[in-house]
Every structure is written in C-alpha cells, then in structure tokens.
Amino acid sequence: MKIIGSIYIKNNATVRATYGDLEKCEIYDRSPIEVAKDFEDNGVKLLYLVDLDGVVAKSPKNFHALEMISEFTDLKINFTGGLYQNEDLGQAFVRGADLVTIASVAAYDKELFMSWVLSWGRKKIVLACDVNDHFLKIGGWKENSKIHIFDHLEYYYSKGIRYIKVTDISKEGSLAGPSIKLYKEIIKKFPNFSIYAGGGVRNINDLKKLSDIGIYGTIVGKAYYEGKINLKDLKNFS
C-alpha cells in the first residue's frame, strides 16, 4: 500500500479541517515546503496537495506552492482544489503536478471529466468521492447532492476509470478511525478500482487494516501533524 502525505494550504499556511469544515481550519506552524521536505526526508514519495483557497474561489490560487514543492523536492504530487476549467488542468501539470484529483466536475459535468481522462490519461486523473452517509458532497464539501456514491462509481467504473479517492467527511481530521466498512463495500462491488483512502487514520494499526483489505494508497494527515504517527514507521508501507 502506498502512503501519501497530505498538505492543505489556506492563506499560504499549512492547515487542517476537521469534519470537512473549511471555515474552522487549524493552522500548523510549519510552512507547506517544510512539511513536504519532512515527508520526503522520511521516505514518503507521494504528496496530496490541497488548495483550499482554490476550493473556495473555484479557481486555483496556490500554483506557486505547487511549483515550489515540485522544484525543491522529488515528491510525486497529486494536486487538487479549484480545478474546473481545461486551463486549470493544463497549468497544474505545467507547474509540477504529476496527477490531479477531481470531484465537482466529475459529479456535474461527466462529459468534461471524461474529456480530461482522454486527454491526459487515466493515470493522471483521480476521481474524488467525498461522501457523507454515502451521498456526495461537492464544492469544497459545502454542497450536498443527491448522488449516491455507488451510482457515481458504477458510471465511471463502466467507463474504465481506474483511480479513485474516497473520503468519508465525517471522519476527516477526526482521528476516529478510517471507514473500513465503506471501503470493503466499494472493493466488493468494484474490484478493479485502485482506491486512495482518506480520513480518520489514527495510527499504524489503522494503516495495516487498510492495507489488509486491499486499499491502494492511504492519505496521512492529521495523525502525522498531531504526532500520532512517526514518519519513520511508514517506510514499511512505502
């Protein structure tokens, strides 16, 4: 199982949002580049970089951070936040992203999302499913939808999408444990998806459980920031 370090950026600071509430972000005292270097120095190879300013503005606002991390580390960067237009994706890749994660466009403009997959390749486009009680929330987790995750996944599974990122928002930043049951349901229904799991990871034992059920990669954030996970212990997974 792959380990992905996460950095959420808001107002140039490294932050974390609990239960998906972007209005109540906890600010950490290290800059995004410092955190990225720490991940890299401890053997983490993948980074999930979230532009929270871009999420709110519905247009990327932290390409400069993406560019800096790309230039000064060898991390493979998955960038997300505010990606709604063709130009947004093009700029993300030019500025240093290796892949991008898309949520809102995939929910409401399937044709555009699939055109991105065809243009850039399915290895570079990750389908995001951020859910609360099995229904998607989009627009930075602010907008409820009537789209059930299994209906959403069924459509894209039939289109050959390979990589998905699933976050149970009720677990995000909570240190309450990952949504093992949800991931098991998805794996059973859609065995060919490669799943990035996000939300709730507390410790190494949680990572072992996710690895054991067949999760492709797990995003580690708050447990690292709060000292619950030592990065050196992650080398067994990377």
Backbone bond lengths (Angstrom), bond angles and torsions (degrees), N, CA, C in turn:
res aa  C-N    CA-C-N  psi(-1)  N-CA   C-N-CA  omega(-1)  CA-C   N-CA-C  phi
1 M - - - 1.469 - - 1.529 110.14 -
2 K 1.315 115.47 137.22 1.457 120.74 178.87 1.530 110.39 -83.08
3 I 1.323 115.39 145.59 1.460 121.10 174.74 1.520 108.23 -108.61
4 I 1.333 116.01 129.38 1.456 122.17 -179.12 1.518 108.70 -118.62
5 G 1.312 116.61 117.45 1.451 120.08 174.06 1.514 109.96 -74.96
6 S 1.319 117.58 145.82 1.470 119.12 -178.70 1.518 111.45 -119.53
7 I 1.325 114.42 142.08 1.465 122.71 174.29 1.516 107.97 -132.42
8 Y 1.319 115.79 121.11 1.465 121.81 174.12 1.529 107.05 -103.29
9 I 1.328 116.42 129.60 1.466 120.93 -177.22 1.522 110.85 -114.76
10 K 1.330 115.12 130.67 1.458 121.83 174.35 1.527 107.93 -144.61
11 N 1.326 116.27 126.58 1.469 121.25 -178.11 1.529 111.70 52.46
12 N 1.335 115.52 42.16 1.470 123.85 177.62 1.523 114.09 69.17
13 A 1.323 118.06 5.67 1.461 121.71 -178.59 1.524 110.86 -109.08
14 T 1.325 115.67 156.87 1.460 122.25 173.27 1.529 107.97 -83.74
15 V 1.329 117.08 123.28 1.460 120.74 -175.66 1.524 110.58 -134.43
16 R 1.324 115.63 168.86 1.455 122.02 171.70 1.524 108.51 -137.77
17 A 1.333 114.72 140.90 1.461 120.70 177.87 1.524 109.28 -110.50
18 T 1.319 117.03 129.15 1.461 121.47 179.06 1.520 110.14 -93.23
19 Y 1.330 115.60 133.93 1.474 123.02 -178.40 1.530 111.55 55.99
20 G 1.341 117.14 29.09 1.453 120.93 175.15 1.512 115.52 73.20
21 D 1.328 118.40 12.48 1.465 121.41 -179.58 1.524 109.32 -86.17
22 L 1.339 115.94 100.98 1.464 120.54 -175.41 1.520 112.60 -75.43
23 E 1.338 116.94 -10.61 1.458 120.17 179.12 1.534 111.60 -84.06
24 K 1.321 116.04 -15.62 1.466 120.04 -176.46 1.523 109.84 -123.84
25 C 1.317 115.07 65.27 1.453 120.78 -177.50 1.527 110.96 -88.11
26 E 1.306 115.51 138.07 1.456 121.59 174.90 1.524 108.69 -88.18
27 I 1.324 116.86 128.62 1.467 121.62 -176.62 1.529 109.09 -94.17
28 Y 1.335 115.43 132.26 1.462 121.06 175.60 1.522 109.81 -100.96
29 D 1.337 115.03 156.71 1.463 119.13 -169.01 1.526 114.40 -88.35
30 R 1.321 117.33 6.56 1.459 119.53 177.50 1.521 110.71 -113.47
31 S 1.315 115.90 143.55 1.458 120.72 -178.31 1.527 110.51 -71.94
32 P 1.327 117.30 159.95 1.467 120.06 178.00 1.529 113.27 -54.83
33 I 1.320 118.02 -41.21 1.467 119.63 -178.78 1.529 110.83 -67.92
34 E 1.338 117.75 -35.85 1.466 120.58 177.12 1.524 111.27 -64.01
35 V 1.314 115.73 -42.89 1.465 120.02 179.48 1.530 109.73 -66.13
36 A 1.320 116.74 -42.90 1.462 120.99 179.51 1.531 110.83 -59.41
37 K 1.321 116.48 -43.43 1.458 120.70 179.01 1.529 110.87 -64.37
38 D 1.324 116.88 -37.45 1.460 120.96 178.50 1.522 110.43 -63.57
39 F 1.327 116.48 -44.67 1.467 120.15 175.87 1.528 109.77 -56.62
40 E 1.315 115.89 -51.50 1.462 120.07 -176.42 1.528 111.92 -62.16
41 D 1.324 117.13 -42.80 1.463 121.40 -178.32 1.524 112.33 -63.31
42 N 1.325 116.51 -20.54 1.462 120.90 -179.24 1.528 112.76 -106.88
43 G 1.307 115.56 20.52 1.457 119.81 170.71 1.508 117.05 89.84
44 V 1.342 118.12 -0.91 1.461 120.49 175.97 1.530 107.89 -74.10
45 K 1.310 116.65 132.96 1.464 120.95 -175.09 1.522 113.68 -108.31
46 L 1.325 116.15 -15.76 1.467 120.86 -174.64 1.523 110.73 -120.89
47 L 1.329 115.61 142.49 1.469 121.16 -178.76 1.517 110.47 -130.94
48 Y 1.326 115.58 133.59 1.466 122.40 173.84 1.522 106.54 -103.95
49 L 1.321 116.58 108.90 1.461 122.81 -173.58 1.526 109.84 -108.70
50 V 1.338 115.72 115.67 1.463 121.23 -173.43 1.521 110.34 -110.79
51 D 1.315 115.57 121.31 1.464 123.37 179.09 1.534 108.32 -91.36
52 L 1.335 117.03 91.42 1.466 120.04 -177.27 1.524 111.93 -69.54
53 D 1.341 117.04 -32.03 1.473 119.01 174.83 1.524 109.71 -63.06
54 G 1.305 116.03 -38.44 1.461 120.67 178.03 1.516 112.28 -67.54
55 V 1.333 115.97 -35.66 1.469 120.26 177.33 1.522 110.10 -59.09
56 V 1.333 116.24 -46.26 1.466 120.87 -178.25 1.532 111.28 -68.92
57 A 1.332 116.01 -42.38 1.467 120.89 -176.34 1.527 112.64 -80.33
58 K 1.331 116.77 -13.20 1.469 123.21 -173.85 1.527 111.07 57.86
59 S 1.322 113.74 36.01 1.458 122.59 176.25 1.528 106.90 -163.18
60 P 1.327 119.35 134.41 1.472 120.93 -175.61 1.529 112.70 -58.24
61 K 1.324 116.11 137.08 1.462 121.88 -179.05 1.535 112.98 -125.24
62 N 1.325 116.93 -4.10 1.465 119.27 -175.47 1.531 112.96 -125.72
63 F 1.326 115.69 37.98 1.456 119.14 175.00 1.533 111.18 -62.92
64 H 1.329 116.43 -28.40 1.467 119.05 179.55 1.529 111.05 -64.02
65 A 1.340 116.61 -37.49 1.461 119.99 177.43 1.524 110.62 -68.91
66 L 1.316 116.26 -41.22 1.463 121.17 176.20 1.524 110.20 -57.72
67 E 1.322 115.07 -46.51 1.455 121.01 -178.57 1.532 111.25 -62.26
68 M 1.318 116.33 -43.55 1.464 120.91 -178.01 1.527 111.10 -65.78
69 I 1.331 116.52 -46.56 1.469 119.77 -179.41 1.524 110.42 -64.28
70 S 1.322 116.16 -38.58 1.455 120.51 178.30 1.524 111.59 -64.48
71 E 1.318 116.09 -38.22 1.465 120.66 -176.98 1.523 112.48 -74.42
72 F 1.335 116.74 -37.21 1.465 120.02 -172.03 1.523 114.60 -103.27
73 T 1.333 117.47 2.52 1.468 120.65 173.29 1.524 108.66 -136.70
74 D 1.316 114.74 168.72 1.468 120.93 174.69 1.524 111.06 -105.40
75 L 1.325 116.51 17.13 1.457 120.71 179.51 1.528 110.96 -64.19
76 K 1.311 114.99 142.46 1.457 120.54 171.28 1.528 107.01 -84.90
77 I 1.335 117.47 119.23 1.463 121.51 -168.47 1.527 112.16 -105.54
78 N 1.323 113.82 127.53 1.464 122.20 171.65 1.534 106.07 -103.75
79 F 1.329 116.30 110.78 1.467 121.63 -174.26 1.520 110.39 -102.35
80 T 1.338 115.59 141.57 1.462 119.86 177.32 1.524 110.15 -151.43
81 G 1.329 115.53 158.10 1.464 121.38 178.07 1.513 112.63 119.79
82 G 1.323 117.43 106.46 1.462 121.45 175.83 1.509 115.41 80.72
83 L 1.307 117.49 17.09 1.471 120.87 -177.78 1.531 109.70 -89.93
84 Y 1.328 114.68 99.21 1.468 120.70 -177.18 1.521 113.61 -123.32
85 Q 1.327 117.48 -20.14 1.457 121.26 -173.60 1.527 111.09 -119.43
86 N 1.338 115.81 158.63 1.461 120.43 176.43 1.520 111.30 -54.15
87 E 1.329 115.74 -42.27 1.458 120.97 -178.04 1.527 111.50 -63.45
88 D 1.337 116.39 -34.51 1.465 120.14 179.14 1.526 110.80 -60.18
89 L 1.336 115.92 -45.34 1.457 119.62 -179.60 1.523 111.06 -66.15
90 G 1.319 115.56 -44.88 1.456 119.63 179.44 1.517 111.71 -56.88
91 Q 1.324 116.39 -44.79 1.461 121.25 179.60 1.525 111.75 -66.73
92 A 1.322 116.24 -38.99 1.466 119.58 179.08 1.528 110.61 -59.16
93 F 1.314 116.50 -44.84 1.460 119.45 -179.56 1.528 111.73 -70.76
94 V 1.316 116.93 -37.76 1.465 120.22 177.47 1.520 111.17 -64.42
95 R 1.334 116.57 -37.26 1.478 120.92 -176.65 1.532 113.35 -80.29
96 G 1.330 117.65 -6.22 1.456 117.89 173.41 1.510 117.51 129.64
97 A 1.331 117.93 -1.92 1.466 119.14 177.88 1.524 110.36 -70.96
98 D 1.320 116.00 139.66 1.457 121.09 174.49 1.523 110.61 -92.39
99 L 1.321 115.75 -29.00 1.451 121.75 174.50 1.524 108.25 -153.21
100 V 1.318 116.07 165.69 1.462 120.79 -179.86 1.519 109.03 -132.08
101 T 1.325 115.24 155.52 1.464 121.42 178.15 1.521 108.95 -116.21
102 I 1.326 116.19 130.88 1.459 122.80 -172.75 1.525 110.26 -124.35
103 A 1.338 116.42 130.59 1.461 120.70 -179.68 1.529 111.92 -117.84
104 S 1.336 116.31 -65.98 1.467 120.72 -171.09 1.525 112.91 -62.94
105 V 1.313 117.36 -45.97 1.470 120.11 -179.87 1.528 110.60 -60.81
106 A 1.325 116.11 -39.65 1.464 119.47 179.54 1.518 111.92 -63.95
107 A 1.334 116.46 -28.31 1.461 120.38 -179.44 1.523 112.46 -79.33
108 Y 1.344 116.90 -39.17 1.464 120.04 -170.79 1.516 116.00 -116.42
109 D 1.327 117.51 -5.40 1.462 120.01 176.16 1.524 108.48 -144.03
110 K 1.314 114.81 72.97 1.459 120.78 -175.98 1.528 112.37 -59.45
111 E 1.330 115.89 -35.62 1.463 119.72 -179.36 1.528 111.00 -63.71
112 L 1.322 116.91 -43.46 1.460 120.76 178.61 1.528 110.54 -65.43
113 F 1.325 116.34 -43.95 1.460 119.65 179.62 1.524 110.97 -59.23
114 M 1.326 116.40 -46.09 1.463 119.47 -179.24 1.526 111.47 -66.84
115 S 1.330 117.05 -30.41 1.471 118.88 176.91 1.523 110.24 -66.15
116 W 1.330 116.75 -33.63 1.470 120.16 176.68 1.524 110.36 -68.14
117 V 1.321 116.67 -40.44 1.460 120.23 178.02 1.528 110.53 -61.88
118 L 1.333 115.96 -42.12 1.463 119.99 179.84 1.519 111.60 -68.49
119 S 1.330 116.71 -34.78 1.470 120.56 -177.71 1.524 112.33 -76.02
120 W 1.330 116.44 -42.14 1.461 120.61 -171.85 1.523 113.78 -105.00
121 G 1.332 116.72 -18.33 1.456 120.44 -179.16 1.518 111.62 98.12
122 R 1.316 116.52 146.34 1.466 119.46 -173.40 1.522 112.91 -71.52
123 K 1.322 118.46 -15.57 1.458 120.03 176.58 1.528 112.41 -74.26
124 K 1.327 116.44 -18.37 1.465 120.61 -177.05 1.520 113.64 -100.22
125 I 1.320 117.48 -11.40 1.462 121.71 -176.21 1.527 109.45 -117.99
126 V 1.337 115.60 117.51 1.459 120.90 178.99 1.528 108.93 -104.20
127 L 1.305 116.51 130.13 1.463 122.57 176.99 1.522 109.25 -83.29
128 A 1.330 116.70 120.41 1.462 120.60 -179.93 1.518 111.06 -95.67
129 C 1.321 115.31 133.58 1.461 121.72 174.29 1.523 107.50 -125.64
130 D 1.313 115.85 98.74 1.467 121.85 178.63 1.520 107.17 -101.20
131 V 1.317 116.71 116.56 1.457 119.83 -167.43 1.524 113.39 -126.88
132 N 1.319 113.10 154.57 1.457 121.99 169.86 1.523 106.38 -134.72
133 D 1.319 116.76 118.14 1.468 121.12 -175.37 1.528 112.05 54.22
134 H 1.333 115.40 43.09 1.461 123.32 174.51 1.533 114.50 73.53
135 F 1.332 118.61 1.85 1.461 120.24 176.91 1.528 110.06 -110.74
136 L 1.343 114.81 140.82 1.455 119.88 -176.70 1.520 111.55 -66.79
137 K 1.345 114.41 142.80 1.456 121.47 166.32 1.524 106.28 -119.53
138 I 1.311 116.15 136.31 1.456 120.19 -174.36 1.523 110.41 -130.40
139 G 1.337 115.79 -175.83 1.454 119.91 179.74 1.510 112.57 59.54
140 G 1.356 115.87 47.11 1.462 118.69 -178.23 1.512 112.62 73.74
141 W 1.334 115.72 31.64 1.467 122.62 177.06 1.525 112.68 66.88
142 K 1.315 117.31 16.32 1.465 120.81 -179.51 1.519 112.41 -94.65
143 E 1.315 116.49 -28.72 1.464 120.76 -171.80 1.529 110.34 -102.93
144 N 1.329 115.95 120.16 1.460 120.40 173.77 1.519 109.55 -73.18
145 S 1.299 116.58 152.05 1.459 120.57 174.46 1.526 109.03 -132.30
146 K 1.306 114.79 170.72 1.456 120.92 175.12 1.528 110.79 -103.49
147 I 1.325 115.57 18.45 1.454 121.33 -177.05 1.530 109.78 -92.09
148 H 1.315 115.45 114.63 1.479 119.84 178.39 1.524 108.70 -77.01
149 I 1.311 116.31 139.99 1.464 119.87 -175.20 1.523 112.19 -58.36
150 F 1.330 118.14 -37.23 1.462 118.92 -176.88 1.530 111.46 -71.75
151 D 1.321 117.62 -33.85 1.471 120.44 174.71 1.527 109.85 -65.51
152 H 1.317 115.29 -42.80 1.468 121.43 179.54 1.523 110.72 -61.96
153 L 1.314 115.34 -47.62 1.457 119.58 -178.82 1.527 111.98 -68.44
154 E 1.329 117.15 -35.30 1.467 120.85 179.16 1.526 110.55 -58.69
155 Y 1.334 116.00 -43.79 1.463 120.44 -179.64 1.531 110.69 -61.24
156 Y 1.319 116.40 -50.75 1.464 119.34 -175.12 1.527 112.53 -75.29
157 Y 1.308 116.90 -26.08 1.465 120.73 173.80 1.523 109.71 -62.11
158 S 1.337 115.06 -41.46 1.466 119.98 -179.88 1.523 112.20 -68.62
159 K 1.342 116.54 -19.37 1.457 121.75 179.40 1.531 112.77 -92.03
160 G 1.325 115.82 -1.58 1.450 119.06 176.29 1.517 115.62 88.56
161 I 1.338 116.59 12.99 1.466 119.03 176.67 1.525 108.63 -63.15
162 R 1.308 116.22 139.97 1.463 120.56 -175.19 1.533 112.76 -107.33
163 Y 1.339 116.67 -45.21 1.467 120.13 -170.43 1.526 111.18 -105.91
164 I 1.336 116.06 128.63 1.451 120.94 178.12 1.531 109.54 -132.06
165 K 1.320 115.17 150.39 1.465 121.09 174.91 1.515 107.19 -118.88
166 V 1.329 116.64 120.94 1.458 121.32 -176.26 1.522 109.55 -116.65
167 T 1.325 115.54 122.40 1.463 121.55 177.59 1.520 109.37 -123.43
168 D 1.319 115.71 125.42 1.459 121.30 170.06 1.523 106.05 -85.99
169 I 1.328 116.60 107.25 1.462 120.95 -173.13 1.527 111.87 -60.78
170 S 1.311 117.00 -30.02 1.462 119.76 179.42 1.528 111.77 -66.03
171 K 1.337 115.52 -14.66 1.469 120.66 179.75 1.527 112.22 -102.70
172 E 1.319 116.98 -16.81 1.459 121.42 -171.68 1.527 112.13 -59.01
173 G 1.336 115.58 122.62 1.459 121.04 177.84 1.513 114.45 67.19
174 S 1.326 117.11 15.29 1.464 120.69 -172.52 1.524 113.98 -96.43
175 L 1.342 116.11 -20.13 1.469 120.75 -173.02 1.529 111.13 55.38
176 A 1.330 115.61 36.27 1.467 120.82 -176.96 1.526 112.65 -105.01
177 G 1.320 116.69 5.86 1.460 119.94 -177.83 1.517 111.57 97.43
178 P 1.329 118.18 144.38 1.466 121.83 -178.30 1.517 112.77 -73.85
179 S 1.321 115.96 164.77 1.470 122.13 -178.08 1.527 110.57 -85.82
180 I 1.307 115.60 71.63 1.470 121.41 -176.40 1.528 111.21 -57.09
181 K 1.336 116.79 -43.73 1.468 120.40 -177.81 1.518 111.58 -60.25
182 L 1.337 117.10 -44.19 1.465 121.12 179.53 1.524 110.80 -61.95
183 Y 1.323 116.47 -45.13 1.466 119.60 -178.83 1.523 111.11 -64.79
184 K 1.321 117.43 -38.42 1.463 120.33 177.38 1.531 111.08 -62.26
185 E 1.330 116.05 -41.11 1.472 120.26 178.56 1.525 110.77 -61.21
186 I 1.333 116.16 -43.84 1.457 120.12 -179.15 1.524 111.13 -65.36
187 I 1.329 116.11 -45.11 1.467 120.22 -179.31 1.526 111.19 -61.63
188 K 1.331 116.45 -38.15 1.465 120.20 179.61 1.528 111.35 -67.07
189 K 1.331 116.72 -42.76 1.461 121.02 -176.75 1.523 112.35 -78.30
190 F 1.346 116.22 -33.38 1.460 120.55 -173.17 1.534 109.98 -134.17
191 P 1.318 116.90 73.55 1.473 120.34 -171.45 1.529 114.97 -66.06
192 N 1.316 117.80 -17.89 1.466 119.26 -176.93 1.525 113.88 -89.06
193 F 1.319 118.17 -6.13 1.456 119.53 175.37 1.534 110.30 -71.82
194 S 1.322 115.76 143.14 1.464 121.96 167.96 1.519 106.22 -100.58
195 I 1.325 116.89 115.73 1.459 121.55 -169.13 1.522 111.99 -103.11
196 Y 1.330 114.59 126.84 1.462 121.49 165.70 1.524 106.70 -92.78
197 A 1.324 116.95 122.40 1.460 121.29 -179.10 1.518 110.20 -98.69
198 G 1.327 116.28 138.66 1.461 120.72 178.98 1.515 111.54 -138.20
199 G 1.329 115.51 141.61 1.456 119.68 173.59 1.515 114.16 104.43
200 G 1.341 116.26 125.08 1.455 121.75 169.10 1.512 117.68 92.41
201 V 1.342 118.02 -10.52 1.468 119.61 -176.22 1.527 110.46 -60.99
202 R 1.338 115.88 128.87 1.462 121.75 -176.20 1.521 113.16 -108.99
203 N 1.330 115.42 -35.06 1.459 118.75 -169.19 1.527 110.63 -160.91
204 I 1.322 115.02 -179.07 1.459 120.87 -179.79 1.522 111.40 -62.30
205 N 1.326 117.39 -34.84 1.460 120.52 -179.85 1.524 111.49 -61.22
206 D 1.341 116.67 -38.69 1.472 119.91 176.47 1.529 110.48 -62.18
207 L 1.309 116.55 -40.58 1.462 120.46 179.39 1.529 110.70 -64.05
208 K 1.310 116.86 -39.29 1.464 120.52 178.18 1.526 110.90 -63.23
209 K 1.336 116.01 -40.64 1.470 119.90 179.18 1.530 110.78 -63.25
210 L 1.318 116.17 -42.93 1.461 120.33 179.74 1.524 111.09 -65.77
211 S 1.305 115.64 -40.59 1.465 119.73 177.67 1.522 110.95 -63.41
212 D 1.328 116.16 -40.74 1.464 120.95 -176.98 1.524 112.92 -65.18
213 I 1.342 117.47 -30.93 1.472 118.71 -178.93 1.532 112.29 -87.55
214 G 1.338 117.00 -4.84 1.459 119.29 174.49 1.515 116.09 103.51
215 I 1.325 117.06 19.25 1.462 119.99 176.83 1.527 109.28 -67.76
216 Y 1.327 116.37 136.81 1.467 122.50 -177.05 1.530 111.93 -73.63
217 G 1.335 116.10 -42.27 1.453 120.55 -178.81 1.518 110.18 -157.35
218 T 1.334 116.59 147.60 1.461 120.44 -179.86 1.526 110.25 -124.28
219 I 1.329 114.53 134.65 1.458 121.58 179.18 1.520 109.02 -87.88
220 V 1.322 115.47 125.37 1.464 121.87 -178.34 1.517 109.26 -112.18
221 G 1.325 116.47 124.18 1.455 120.60 -178.35 1.504 112.79 -133.27
222 K 1.326 115.65 -88.73 1.456 119.78 -170.89 1.529 113.05 -60.03
223 A 1.328 117.48 -35.65 1.465 119.74 179.75 1.529 110.82 -59.99
224 Y 1.315 116.01 -34.15 1.468 120.47 175.81 1.526 110.72 -72.83
225 Y 1.331 116.55 -47.65 1.466 120.47 -177.45 1.527 111.88 -62.82
226 E 1.328 116.13 -32.77 1.463 120.75 -178.01 1.527 112.84 -91.05
227 G 1.331 117.10 3.50 1.452 120.46 176.79 1.514 114.98 78.00
228 K 1.340 117.21 16.01 1.461 120.87 179.61 1.531 111.48 -80.16
229 I 1.331 115.05 -25.05 1.460 121.15 178.98 1.519 108.60 -125.42
230 N 1.315 115.95 130.20 1.461 122.21 174.37 1.525 108.08 -90.33
231 L 1.308 116.53 125.87 1.464 119.95 -176.35 1.516 112.82 -57.40
232 K 1.317 117.48 -31.26 1.456 119.69 179.60 1.521 111.96 -63.12
233 D 1.343 115.62 -26.84 1.473 119.87 179.61 1.524 112.00 -75.35
234 L 1.324 117.03 -11.48 1.467 120.14 -176.82 1.518 112.59 -84.60
235 K 1.320 116.35 -10.58 1.468 118.77 -174.75 1.523 112.83 -63.24
236 N 1.325 116.92 -23.33 1.471 119.76 177.80 1.516 112.39 -68.43
237 F 1.348 116.09 -20.32 1.460 119.62 -177.67 1.518 111.90 -97.32
238 S 1.323 117.82 -30.50 1.471 121.39 -173.29 1.518 111.66 -71.54
